[in-house]
């Protein structure tokens, strides 16, 4: 789901961030206002993150729409009741089917819980999500950023963020995850906003749409 503008508190934080880093201040002037993308919290948001792992935004959006349209996919029990054939027909690979089932099982067994995740600090929430097979740090950080609205999460392993930072900062090459974390250190405590700006910059530079803009599901999963 995408809104045309950030909420007022985020807008104020963006102003402070851009005042501190003139390069970040150039992004909206060239690319237009920063759209505000949010994803559903809980099972649906993490399932969407699994769908988007290691594929293009275009492919992820198409697969996500088909998965969201499956009868029962909106709930952990419903997804577990779906056959592998139905999930493969929607576009999920064999590993992602296993990961989606592991996620559903974790919610049904209470090892993951919407309210409990929301109450945890960033690192504790990342650790809880990463305890589920197939859910790594990138998936957890994307979830915290877009579904829980955490303000200082920074998915440093994201290749688009690294490419955007290299372009914006006129670096000789794309930084490693460790190098990108070091580059992002001055952006605390608004690193999630910096990430949103960098993705916005990269979409503008490359002409690629975000997953949430291409084929949004008919309605967000609960």
Residue, then its C-alpha position, 0 to 999 in steps of 0.5 A: x500500500x502506498x500513500x503520496x506523502x509521508x505522515x507529518x512526524x516522518x516529514x519533520x524527521x526527513x527535513x532534519x535528515x536532509x538538512x544534515x546531509x545535502x546529498x539526501x536533500x537532492x533526492x526529492x528535488x529530482x525524483x519528486x515527493x517521497x511516497x510512503x509505502x506501508x505493508x500489513x503487520x503480522x503474517x501477511x507482511x512477512x509472507x509478502x517479504x518472503x515473496x519478494x526475496x531475491x527476485x525483481x520487483x516486477x516478478x515479486x508483485x505479480x507473484x504476490x497478487x496471485x498468492x494473495x488471491x488464493x483462498x485461505x492464503x491470508x491466514x497461517x492455517x489457510x496457507x498450510x491447507x493449500x497444496x504445494x501445487x496451488x502455491x507453485x501455480x501462484x509462482x512460489x518456488x519450492x524453497x519459498x513454499x517451505x519458508x511460507x509454511x515455516x512462517x505459518x507454522x511459527x504463527x500457529x504455534x505462537x513462536x511469532x505473534x503480531x503484538x509480541x513482535x511489535x513490543x520487541x526492540x529492533x534487534x530482538x524482533x530481528x532475532x525472533x523473525x530470523x529464528x524461522x527457517x528461510x527468514x533472514x536479516x534482510x526479510x526481518x529488517x524490511x518487515x520492521x521498516x515497512x510493516x512496523x514503521x521502525x525509524x532506525x532500521x537499515x537493511x544494509x544487505x539490500x543491493x539497491x540501497x548499496x547501488x543508490x548510495x554509490x550513485x548518490x555519493x559518487x563512490x567508485x563502486x558499490x559498498x559492502x554491507x559493512x561499508x554501507x552501515x558505516x556510511x549510514x551511521x551519520x543518519x541515525x536515528x533516522x536511517x529507515x527514512x534514509x533508506x526510503x530516500x535511497x530506494x526512491x532515488x534508485x527508482x528514479x535513476x533506473x526507472x524501475x517501479x517498487x513492488x508495492x506500485x506495480x500490482x498491489x493486492x486487491x486488499x492487504x492481508x490481515 
